[in-house]
Amino acid sequence: MVDRALGSPLRRSCALGLGAGRLVGIFLGVWLFSWGLGCANSSGWPSSSGALGSAAGVGHVHRPELGTEYDVLVGELAARDGQFGLAQAAFERAAEKDPTSGHLQYRLAHLAAQHDEIGRAVALAERGFALNPEDIEGRLFLARLYLVDHREHAVETVLRGDDGLPVNSDAALLLYQVLLEQGRFQDALRTAKQLQADEPGFLGAAMAVAAALLAGSYRRHSSASSVDLPQPLVPA
């Protein structure tokens, strides 16, 4: 769940506003630097365990004169290789260079969550949300972290926009599930109906409406202490 929350890390790195040419230039610089460290095979080209296969060679090299792109690239290469310590250090350097980037805080939160440091992940994601509330994927990630951390009461604040409505259909489905599990069937029904109105062709919205109606019917006609309520029905 956490791994899917932010999508492809390298794709999301482009959300920093990095130009394609500049990214390629930084990438080639890292590649050539690693090659110069001796990461070459007998044919003279970098081996699969060298420049492009591992970030270990460049992860320890601090380049304060370069922009955040360098540290982001090193961080993504290290994360790809499972070297989370190097990845975290690289993203922390990038965050020091650009303390206003919500994206970098979310990447650090993602790494913390992968290490089961949920409390730290929540704090970092909250910082990312404060810096960039327009990052919808980041909001969804923070909401899921709240659920993992058993802070369901905080989920609504990040899933709803200033107008009080879910920020997108994914947020609506997640909010619907939370409301249904809390026994707030009317709120869940309103959320599902709004989703159905926004996306009339989405079968999942119709299923959510039906499940909310069914759960509300059980509540009205049965004692909560004697009848088990149906499990929330949430489309995959």
C-alpha positions as CSV (number, residue, x, y, z in Angstrom):
1,M,0.0,0.0,0.0
2,V,2.7,2.5,0.9
3,D,4.8,1.6,-2.1
4,R,1.9,2.4,-4.5
5,A,0.9,5.6,-2.8
6,L,3.3,7.9,-4.6
7,G,3.7,6.1,-7.8
8,S,7.0,5.9,-9.6
9,P,9.6,7.8,-7.6
10,L,11.6,8.9,-10.6
11,R,8.4,10.0,-12.4
12,R,7.5,12.0,-9.3
13,S,10.9,13.5,-9.1
14,C,10.0,15.3,-12.4
15,A,7.3,17.1,-10.3
16,L,10.1,19.2,-8.9
17,G,10.2,21.0,-12.1
18,L,13.4,19.5,-13.4
19,G,14.0,20.0,-17.1
20,A,14.5,16.8,-19.0
21,G,17.9,18.0,-20.4
22,R,19.1,18.9,-17.0
23,L,18.1,15.6,-15.6
24,V,19.9,13.8,-18.4
25,G,23.0,15.9,-17.8
26,I,23.1,15.1,-14.1
27,F,22.5,11.4,-14.8
28,L,25.4,11.3,-17.3
29,G,27.6,13.2,-14.8
30,V,26.9,10.6,-12.2
31,W,27.4,7.8,-14.7
32,L,30.8,9.1,-15.9
33,F,31.9,9.8,-12.3
34,S,31.2,6.3,-11.3
35,W,33.0,5.0,-14.4
36,G,36.0,7.0,-13.4
37,L,36.0,5.2,-10.0
38,G,36.7,2.0,-11.8
39,C,33.2,0.7,-12.4
40,A,34.1,-0.7,-15.8
41,N,34.3,-4.2,-17.2
42,S,36.8,-5.6,-19.6
43,S,35.1,-4.1,-22.6
44,G,35.6,-0.6,-21.2
45,W,31.9,0.0,-20.5
46,P,30.4,0.3,-17.0
47,S,29.4,-3.1,-15.7
48,S,25.9,-4.0,-14.5
49,S,27.1,-3.7,-10.9
50,G,28.8,-0.3,-11.6
51,A,27.5,3.1,-12.4
52,L,24.0,2.2,-13.4
53,G,23.6,-0.8,-11.2
54,S,24.5,0.8,-7.9
55,A,24.6,4.2,-6.2
56,A,27.1,3.2,-3.6
57,G,30.0,4.8,-5.5
58,V,28.3,8.2,-5.7
59,G,26.2,8.0,-2.6
60,H,29.0,9.0,-0.3
61,V,30.1,11.9,-2.5
62,H,28.6,15.2,-1.3
63,R,28.3,17.8,-4.0
64,P,27.0,20.9,-2.3
65,E,27.8,23.0,-5.4
66,L,25.2,21.0,-7.4
67,G,21.4,21.5,-7.2
68,T,18.8,19.2,-5.7
69,E,18.7,17.2,-8.9
70,Y,22.0,15.5,-8.2
71,D,21.0,14.4,-4.7
72,V,17.5,13.3,-5.9
73,L,19.1,11.2,-8.6
74,V,21.5,9.6,-6.2
75,G,18.6,9.0,-3.8
76,E,16.5,7.3,-6.4
77,L,19.3,5.1,-7.6
78,A,20.1,4.1,-4.0
79,A,16.4,3.4,-3.2
80,R,16.2,1.3,-6.4
81,D,19.1,-0.8,-5.2
82,G,17.6,-1.2,-1.7
83,Q,20.3,1.0,-0.1
84,F,17.9,2.9,2.0
85,G,20.5,4.5,4.3
86,L,22.2,6.1,1.2
87,A,18.8,7.1,-0.2
88,Q,17.7,8.7,3.0
89,A,21.0,10.7,3.3
90,A,20.7,11.8,-0.3
91,F,17.1,13.0,0.1
92,E,18.0,14.8,3.3
93,R,20.8,16.7,1.5
94,A,18.3,17.6,-1.2
95,A,15.8,18.8,1.4
96,E,18.5,20.9,3.0
97,K,19.1,22.6,-0.3
98,D,15.4,23.0,-1.0
99,P,13.5,23.3,2.3
100,T,10.3,24.4,0.6
101,S,9.9,21.2,-1.4
102,G,6.9,19.1,-0.2
103,H,7.8,16.4,-2.6
104,L,11.2,15.8,-0.9
105,Q,9.5,15.5,2.5
106,Y,7.1,12.9,1.0
107,R,10.0,10.9,-0.4
108,L,11.6,10.9,3.0
109,A,8.3,9.8,4.5
110,H,8.1,7.0,2.0
111,L,11.5,5.7,3.0
112,A,10.6,6.0,6.7
113,A,7.4,4.0,6.1
114,Q,9.4,1.3,4.3
115,H,11.5,1.0,7.5
116,D,8.3,0.7,9.5
117,E,9.1,4.0,11.1
118,I,5.4,5.1,10.9
119,G,5.5,7.9,13.4
120,R,8.5,9.5,11.6
121,A,6.8,8.9,8.3
122,V,3.6,10.7,9.4
123,A,5.6,13.7,10.7
124,L,7.5,14.0,7.4
125,A,4.3,13.6,5.3
126,E,2.5,16.2,7.4
127,R,5.4,18.5,6.6
128,G,5.0,17.7,2.9
129,F,1.3,18.4,3.1
130,A,1.9,21.8,4.9
131,L,4.4,22.8,2.2
132,N,2.3,21.6,-0.8
133,P,-1.4,21.0,-0.1
134,E,-2.0,20.8,-3.8
135,D,-0.1,17.5,-4.1
136,I,-3.1,15.1,-4.3
137,E,-1.0,11.9,-4.3
138,G,0.8,13.2,-1.2
139,R,-2.5,13.8,0.6
140,L,-3.6,10.3,-0.2
141,F,-0.3,8.9,1.1
142,L,-0.7,10.9,4.3
143,A,-4.3,9.6,4.7
144,R,-3.1,6.0,4.4
145,L,-0.3,6.6,6.9
146,Y,-2.9,8.0,9.3
147,L,-4.9,4.8,8.9
148,V,-1.8,2.6,9.6
149,D,-1.1,4.8,12.6
150,H,-4.7,4.3,13.9
151,R,-5.5,8.0,13.5
152,E,-8.7,7.7,11.6
153,H,-9.9,11.0,13.0
154,A,-7.3,12.9,11.0
155,V,-8.0,11.3,7.7
156,E,-10.9,13.5,6.8
157,T,-8.8,16.7,7.0
158,V,-6.5,15.6,4.2
159,L,-9.0,13.9,2.0
160,R,-11.4,16.8,1.8
161,G,-10.6,20.1,0.0
162,D,-11.5,23.6,1.0
163,D,-15.0,23.0,-0.4
164,G,-15.6,20.1,2.0
165,L,-15.6,17.6,-0.9
166,P,-13.1,14.7,-1.5
167,V,-10.2,16.0,-3.5
168,N,-10.6,13.3,-6.2
169,S,-12.3,9.9,-6.7
170,D,-9.5,8.0,-4.9
171,A,-9.9,10.2,-1.9
172,A,-13.7,9.7,-2.1
173,L,-13.4,5.9,-2.0
174,L,-10.9,6.0,0.9
175,L,-13.1,8.5,2.8
176,Y,-16.2,6.3,2.1
177,Q,-14.5,3.3,3.6
178,V,-13.4,5.2,6.7
179,L,-16.9,6.6,7.2
180,L,-18.5,3.3,6.8
181,E,-16.2,1.6,9.2
182,Q,-17.0,4.4,11.7
183,G,-20.7,3.7,11.4
184,R,-21.4,7.1,9.8
185,F,-23.6,5.6,7.2
186,Q,-25.3,8.8,6.1
187,D,-22.0,10.5,5.6
188,A,-20.7,7.4,3.7
189,L,-23.9,7.4,1.6
190,R,-23.5,11.1,0.7
191,T,-19.9,10.5,-0.2
192,A,-20.7,7.6,-2.4
193,K,-23.6,9.4,-4.1
194,Q,-21.3,12.4,-4.9
195,L,-18.8,10.0,-6.4
196,Q,-21.5,8.4,-8.5
197,A,-22.6,11.9,-9.7
198,D,-19.1,12.8,-10.6
199,E,-18.4,9.5,-12.3
200,P,-21.7,8.0,-13.4
201,G,-20.0,5.2,-15.4
202,F,-17.9,4.0,-12.4
203,L,-19.4,0.7,-11.2
204,G,-17.5,1.0,-7.9
205,A,-19.5,4.1,-7.0
206,A,-22.8,2.3,-7.5
207,M,-21.5,-0.6,-5.4
208,A,-20.5,1.9,-2.7
209,V,-24.0,3.4,-2.7
210,A,-25.6,0.0,-2.4
211,A,-23.3,-1.0,0.5
212,A,-24.0,2.2,2.4
213,L,-27.7,1.7,2.0
214,L,-27.5,-1.9,3.1
215,A,-25.4,-1.0,6.2
216,G,-27.7,1.8,7.1
217,S,-30.7,-0.5,6.8
218,Y,-29.1,-3.0,9.2
219,R,-28.5,-0.2,11.7
220,R,-32.1,1.1,11.6
221,H,-33.8,-2.3,11.9
222,S,-31.4,-4.2,14.2
223,S,-29.7,-3.8,17.5
224,A,-25.9,-3.1,17.0
225,S,-25.2,-5.4,19.9
226,S,-27.1,-8.4,18.5
227,V,-26.4,-8.2,14.8
228,D,-23.1,-8.1,13.1
229,L,-23.0,-5.3,10.5
230,P,-21.9,-6.3,7.0
231,Q,-18.3,-5.6,6.1
232,P,-17.6,-2.5,4.1
233,L,-17.7,-3.1,0.4
234,V,-15.0,-1.2,-1.3
235,P,-14.0,-1.8,-5.0
236,A,-10.4,-2.7,-5.6
